[in-house]
Amino acid sequence: DVCAPKKRSKKTVTKTAGKGGKKRKRSRKESYVIYVYKVLKQVHPDTGIFSKAMGIMNSFVNDIFERIAGESSRLAHYNKRSTITSREI
């Protein structure tokens, strides 16, 4: 995704598996959680958010992003363009 905002991920954690000593990395999960939280704090500094509500907000942002990307892709295709610009967005 060229136009995608940079998604911050949860940090990878190395875990030791008992006596074997093998380390296993947890896979990174991209999300908009920290950005939603930062905006919430700008708008309502004294308000918190439940993790379930944050999950809903993350799904919402992903859904809107997919819709905008799909529509701008269609517009670029209609106009025989190979690049999505701010005009299509």
N, C-alpha and C positions, 0 to 999 in steps of 0.2 A: 504494500500500500504506500504509494508515493506521497499522497496528500494526508496520510494519517498523522495525527499528533503523536508525539513520542509517548508511549505508554510506560510508566514506571512499573517495575515488577517487584514482587516480594523477593527478598534476598535468598540466595541458595544457602542451604544449611548442610554441612557434612555431618553424617552420623556414623558412629563406629558400630559395627555389627559383632558385638561380643568378643570372643577370643580370636576370631579370624583376623580382625584388624582391618578388614576391607571397609573403605569409606564409600558411602552412597550419597549422591547429590540429589536433593529434591528438585524437581523440575520447576522452572520459573512460570508463574501464572501472571500473564499481563492483565492489567485492569486499570480503571479510571478512579479507583478508590481514593488515592491521595489527592487527586485534583478536585474531586467532588467535595472532599473534606476541607480543602483549602478555600474553596468558594463558599462553602457553608460558614466557615469561620469569618470570612470577609463580610458576609451578609448578616449573620447572626452569631456574634462571637461567643455568646453564653449558651448556645444550643448544641446539644449532642445528637448523635444518630445511632440507632440500633444497627447491628451488623446485617440483619435481615433486610432492613430498609436500604442499607448501603448496597446490598446485593441487587435489589430492585433498581436502584439508581444506576448501577453499573450496567445492568441489562438494558435499561432505557437508553443510555448513551451509546452502547454498542448497536442497538436497534436503529437509532436515528442516524448513526454514522453509516450503517449498511444501506439505509434507504437513500441517503444523500449520494453516496458513492454509486449506487445502482442507477439512480436517475441521471446523474452527471455522465455516467458511462453511456447511457442510452442517448443522451443529447449529443455527445461527441461522435457516437456512431452514426446518428442521423445526419450530422453535418460533415461526415466523412473526414473526421479528424482523428489522429492517433494519440493526441495528448489531451488530458483533462486540465483545463485552466480554471481560473477563478470565475470566468464567464459561465462555464458549465455549472459550477457549484452554485 
